[in-house]
Amino acid sequence: MRNKKLAASLTALVGVLAVGLTACSSSKSAGSSAASGSADGVDTITVAATPVPHAQILDYIRDNLAAKAGLKLTVKEFTDYVQPNLATQDGEVGANFFQHQPYLDDFNKSKGTDLVSVAGVHLEPLGLYSHKAKSVGEIKDGATIAVPNDATNEGRALKLLADHNLITLKDGVGTNATEKDVAGNPKHLKFKPLEAAQLPRTLDDVDAAVINGNYALEAKLTPSKDALVLEKTENNPYVNILVVKKGHENDPAVKKLATLLTSDDVKKYIETTFNGAVIPAS
């Protein structure tokens, strides 16, 4: 009798465990499929983004434009540059919006991912700022220029200075330039590499600094007014892009989102909201 009761209890326990495992499996599957899809004529997509300006732009689309376009958009914020790509590769999200093409190329190469760009949206331009000069021409001989110390942005900073005739660079180096690639320095400029986030705080201590658009915005600088010079968007490889896993470029939700991100409404929103710290790609 005791053995029969024990067998019955074990049978019931196995049944409960089986139901539990089935429920967990269904939940995981549902979460994966929720990254993108279609239902009742509405396409859905979850997009990974860093907070400013990317998630802010996506929030504007979600709240003002998505419904009319037949799109249900969910924005998932990340504060780092690695997890959004991994989440896109794994299918946790249907797309991401936070990076430029050079970063994506390096990420694919180093991580073995196969992520691709769908659309170029905006540029966060580097600008040259100064509390001591009101124009490039006023930068003095022997001036100290603070520049970002990471490889990508240092090259961009040096190219910006070269584009405005403060220095010349060796042929062909472009945005891959380092200080060793400075071929001509007629004003005998000195360079002070610093972490990009620190650059706005150095403006009282150096003659000028090359500052990223997002950090300029955080420091209450208005790039369109305060920068001596700004990067141009034309043929700029650092345009921020909408990214998906290869093979999903033509998904209906992706195409709708790409169209909205490059629409006149979003261009106007970017121009009026970010005061030149973020510039539409075209």
N, C-alpha and C positions, 0 to 999 in steps of 0.2 A: 504493500500500500504506500509506504514511504517512498519507494523507488518510483512508483507511478506519479506521485505528486511532484517529485524532483524532475522527472522527465517533462511533465507538463509545464513546470516553471521555466525550464531551459528552453523549451519550444517557444513560449511566449516572449522570453527575453530575446531570442534570435529574431523573432518577428519585429520587435520594437527597434532593434539595431538596424535591421534591413530597411525599415521605413525611414529611420533617421539618416542612414547613408544615402538613400535615394533622394531625400529632401536636400541634403547638402550638395549632392551632385547637380540637382536641378537648379539650385541657387547659383552655383558657380557658372553653369551654362547660361543662365539668364543674364548674369552680369556681363559675360563675354559678348553675348549677342546684342546687349544694350548699347554697345559702342556706336553702332550705326544700324539703320534698317528702315523699313517702310511699313506703314499701316494706315488704312483708310485715306490714302492719297497724301499723307503727310510723311515726309522723310525725317528721320531722327539721327542725330549724331552727338557724341560727346567729344569735346575738344580740350586737350591739355594746354595750359597757357600760364606764363608768369604774370604776376599781378598788373604791373604798369609798364607799358600801355596796353599790352596784349589782351589780358582778360577784360580790361576796361572797354576796349573796342568791341570785343565779343559780347559783352553785356549790353552794349548799345544795340548791336544787331539783334540779340535775343529779345530785347524789350521793345524794339521799334520796327524791325524789318522782317524778322524771321517768319512770323505767322502768315503775313501776306504772301510770302514766297513759298508757303507750304513746307516749312522747315521747323522742326522742334530741336532747339539747340540747348545743350547742357554744357556749362563751362566748369572745368575742374582745374583749380589753381595749384601750381607747384612753385616752390621757391628756389629750385636748383635747375641746372641745365642738363642733367643726365636722365632723371626719372621720366620726364615727358617723352623722350625718344624711346626709352625702354617700354613704356606703357603703350605707345603707338605700335611698336614692333610686336608686342605680345597680344594686341587686340583689346587691351583694357579700355583704350579710347580709340576713336575712329580717326583722329587727326591731332596735330599739335600746331601751335603758333607761338614761337618765341625766339627763333634763331635765324641766322643768315646762312647762305650757301656754303661759304668756306668752313663754318663750324660743322654743318651737316656732312660735308665731304669727309672731314677729319673723323667725325664720329662713326660714320659708316665703315671707314677704313680700319679704325682701331677696335670697334666693337663687333664687326661682322654683320651689321644690320643692313637691311635693304630698304631704306626710306628715301622717298623722292619728293621734290618740290612740286606743288600744284600751281601756286600763284605767288607773285611778289606783291607785297602789300604796302610797306612803308620803310623809310629809313630813319634811324635815330642818329642824326649827323654829329660827328665830332665838330667842335668849334674852337677857335682860338679866342681866349678871353684875357682881359688885362684890367687891372686897376690903375695902371701907370701909363698906358698908351691908349689913344682914342682911334688909332688906325694902324695898319701894318707898317706904314711908313714911319711912324713915331717910335717903333721898337729900336732901342739904342744899340750901338756897337758893344759887344760883350755881354748882352742881355742873357739872363738865365730863363730858359723855357722848360716848364714842367710838362712831362709827357707820360702817358700810361706805361706801366712797366711790363704788361703782358704782351706776348709776341704779336698777336693779331692787331691790337690797338696801337702799339708803338709804331708799327709799319704804316698804319693809317695816318697817325699823327705826323710822321715825317713826310709822307706824301702830301698831306695838306699844306705843310710849310713849303714844300717844293713847288706845289701848284701855284703858290702866291709869291714865288721868287725870293723867299727868305734863305733857302738853301737849294742845292742841286743834288740829285742822287745819281748813282751809277746807272747806266742804261739797263733797262729791263727789270729792275728790282721791284718797282711799283710798290704795292702795299705790303710786300714781304721785306721791306727795308729794315735795317738796323742802323745804329749809329756808325757802324763800320762801312756802311754803304753811302755815307755822306761824301760826295765828291767835291762839292764846293760850299764854302761857308763864309761869304763875303762880310758878314757882320760879326763873325767870330762868336756865334751863339754858343752858349753852354746848355747842355741838356740835363734835366734832373728827372730820372725815371721814378715814378711813384705808383702805388696802387691806385687804380682808376677812381675808386670811391673817395680817396683823400684829396684829389686835385682841386675841387672848389675851395677847400680850406687853405690852400697855399697861395691864393691870389695876392695876399698882402705881403708875402715873403719872396715871391719871384716876380720877374718882369711880365710874364704871361704864362698861360697854361692851356694845353689842349685837353678839352673835357668832353666826355660822352654826353649825348643829349639827355639821357635819363638822369644822370647825376647833375647836370645843369638844371634840369627841371626841379629836382629835389632841393637844390640850393637856392631856389627862387630866382634863378637867372632866366631871362627871356631870350632864347637863342636868336630869334629874328631881329632883336633890338640890341642885345648886349654883346653878341659875338662880333669880333673884328672880321672874321671870315668863317664860313661854314662849308662842310662837304657838299658836293652836288649829288643829286640822285641819279643823273644820267650815266649809264654804264657803270654804276657803282655796285660792286659784288656784295656789299654788306646790307642790301635790302632784306628786310625780314620777310619770311615766307611761310605759307601754309604748307604743312608736310603730312604725307600719309605713307602707309606701307605700300611698297610697289605692288601694282595690280589693282589698287583701289582708287586710282586717279579719276576714273569715270563713274564711280558710285554716284547715284543721284543726289544724295545729301552732300557729298563733297563738292560736286559741281555747283549746287545751289549756294553753298557757303562761299566758295571761291568767287562766284559772281557778286555776292553781297559785299565781300571784303574789298573788292575792287570797284564798287559802285560809286557814283557821284555822291550819294548820300553819305557814305562812309568817308570819302575824301573830304567832304565839307566838315564832317564831325571832327576828323583828325586836325584839320587846319584851324578850326575855331576853338578846339579844346586844349591843344598842346602848345600853342604859341611858337611854332617853329622848332620845338624840341623833337617833334615827330613830323616827318614830311611824307605825304603820299608818294608812292613809287612812280606814278605817272598821272 
